[in-house]
Amino acid sequence: MAAVITVRAPFAFMRRLVSLRLHKHCCLKVQTACLVYQPHSYSLISGQQQRFFRTSYVAARPVMPFKLSDIGEGIMEVTVKEWYVKEGDKVSQFDSICEVQSDKASVTITSRYDGIIRKLYYDVDSIALVGTPLVDIETDAGQVEGPQEDVVETPAMSHEEHTHQEIKGLKTQATPAVRRLAMENTVKLSEVIGTGKDGRILKEDILNFIARQTGAILPPSPFQEICPPPPASVAPSTSAVKPREKTPPPSVPTPVVPKPVFTGKDRTEPIKGFQKAMVRTMSAALKIPHFGYKDEVDLSQLVRLRSELKGLAESRGVKLSYMPFFIKAASLSLLHFPILNSSLDENCTNITYKAAHNIGLAMDTNQGLLVPNVKNVQMLSVFELAVELNRLQTLGSSGQLGTVDLTGGTFTLSNIGSIGGTYAKPVILPPEVAIGALGKIQVLPRFNHKDEVVKAHIMNVSWSADHRIIDGATMCRFSNMWRSYLENPATMVLDLK
């Protein structure tokens, strides 16, 4: 009975095993075959039962290098400003990995895969090159179907909000339901300011953004906390109601100016980010022969018109400044002088007349000088311009302007008067061919049509034009038309579209 052995294996395999055991020099191969084909195998030696080791293999999870893809505009390197993950953190698709800054805009990089961060290639403030890995992500094998190109998203199309790298001024953290609501209403998430935790965009943010765009007034949100007024204290000895005492208006806090620190040591810092962009742009601007022209504008009627419309605009949730009128007047004038809305190629052989009036506004921010532009001003009303300027100013003050807002300009106005000064010598931003600098509005004495001295609101303007293709007469006529629109704002009604 000892020779009888019970085996758990297919008959064909056992026959092959018996044949192989007859050749002793193949013993090693037999054991190898047993290990590979049968996890539980027994020796045929009579009276002896021998079990080989069971060997199993666990497929390793692939580690994918997540590369910094080409973000366009000739950008080959960026500065890593902040990491949102660390080694060992678990991430999901569309989770923010890091924020980098080019010389044009801030970029938020999001994850393509679900997985675990295994390696960070750069420290904060390090220079990352396009095409090099940012992080290594350990992923499931099912997520990797083959080599894929990293995708860069510009905040232009709402249906592209689900791509894997985003060039945005705003970190678009939102739930799928909020993203769907934005997509159905053609709202760019990059333009919406999130009021949720860590800047997350809520449903109410989308609805409020739509209301501002359309001029509608939404009812108070049901989620908004309503605080009841405090109960009035009534004296027990009398039932008469005492007149309410006037409460002093809340005092406006005085901005705290940090005290300068004198170290007594020289300090050398590399030029990077937006400063590097300014160096490159101004170096190119030096090749342009600038023609300067200055004039003054009487804004007395515009001041009265704005005071009448200011309350109406605020009731729609929009702050109305003078800039929408300045920009619209420039667009109406550019229709008559399209050469000021053109560009000149590097060889100075061709002029391209731009169809869109993408008028830029030089903006002083904590990150330096930025020039976002309002797209297609020729198709926008004064109120729509105010809405767009409010959006750009909000993003600019928080350092969240995106590449789309900062590129594509065709004509620029610099409101240097908001800081101070009356005249300036603005520098043209190539490939544009003209720029205007607006001084502060001053109340000065002037003579009216009856030769009477009256109080007038005077603003000085300084123009610079590319003298290679724009002569002084053209610049002067453009300025006169722009001034006439502002001095008689009612005339703009005839040409508004």
SULPE-V490527 format. One record per pair of residues at least 12 apart in sequence whose ideal C-beta (glycine too) atoms are under 6 Angstrom apart, sorted by the first residue. I is the first residue (numbers start at 1). GAP is how many residues later the second one is. Records with the same first field share a line. If there is no record, write none. Layout:
# SULPE-V490527
I->GAP + GAP
This chain:
# SULPE-V490527
2->44 + 45
3->43
7->35
8->32
9->29
21->23
34->18
35->17 + 20
39->15
61->77
62->77 + 82
63->55 + 73 + 75
64->73 + 75
65->68 + 71
66->68 + 69 + 71
67->66 + 83
68->60 + 62 + 66
69->81 + 83
70->60
71->81 + 96
73->31
75->27
76->54
77->50 + 52
78->22 + 24 + 50
79->22 + 193
80->20 + 42 + 44 + 46 + 48
81->18 + 20
82->17
83->15
84->12
85->12 + 32
87->30
89->28
90->26
91->20
92->22
93->18 + 21
94->16
95->16
96->12 + 14 + 75
97->12 + 14
101->172
103->173 + 174
104->299 + 302
105->297 + 298 + 301
107->60
108->58 + 60 + 63
109->56
110->54 + 56
112->52
113->24 + 26 + 30
115->22 + 23 + 24
116->22
117->18
118->18 + 20
119->17
120->15
121->12 + 13
150->15
151->12 + 13
152->13
153->13
154->13 + 249 + 250
155->13 + 33 + 35 + 247 + 249
156->248
158->24 + 25 + 28 + 30
159->24
161->18 + 28
167->236
168->22 + 234
169->226 + 231 + 232 + 233
170->20 + 230
171->28
172->17
173->27
174->27
178->23 + 25
181->25
182->24
185->25
187->19
190->212
192->13 + 17
204->17
212->105 + 175
215->101
274->93 + 94
275->93
284->146
285->142 + 143 + 145
288->140 + 178
289->178
290->174
291->174 + 176
292->172
293->170 + 182
294->129 + 168
295->166 + 184
296->162 + 164
297->162 + 186 + 189
298->158 + 189
299->158 + 160
300->156 + 157
301->188
302->23 + 184 + 187
303->154
305->184
318->68 + 69 + 72
319->71
320->66
323->66
324->58 + 61 + 62
327->32 + 50 + 58
328->54
329->153 + 156 + 157
330->152
331->26 + 46 + 47
332->153 + 163
333->145 + 148 + 149
334->23
337->141
338->15
340->94 + 138
341->13 + 69 + 70
342->91
343->88
344->125
354->56
356->20
357->20 + 21
358->15 + 17 + 50 + 51 + 52
359->14 + 15 + 18 + 52
360->13 + 49 + 52
362->52
363->33
365->31
367->32
370->26
372->20 + 29 + 33 + 34
373->36
374->14
412->17 + 23
413->23
414->12 + 23
415->23
416->21
417->21 + 22 + 23
422->17 + 38
423->37 + 39
424->13 + 38
426->38
428->36
433->33
434->31
435->29
436->25 + 27
437->25
438->23
439->20 + 21
441->16 + 18
442->16
443->12 + 14
444->12 + 14
463->12 + 16
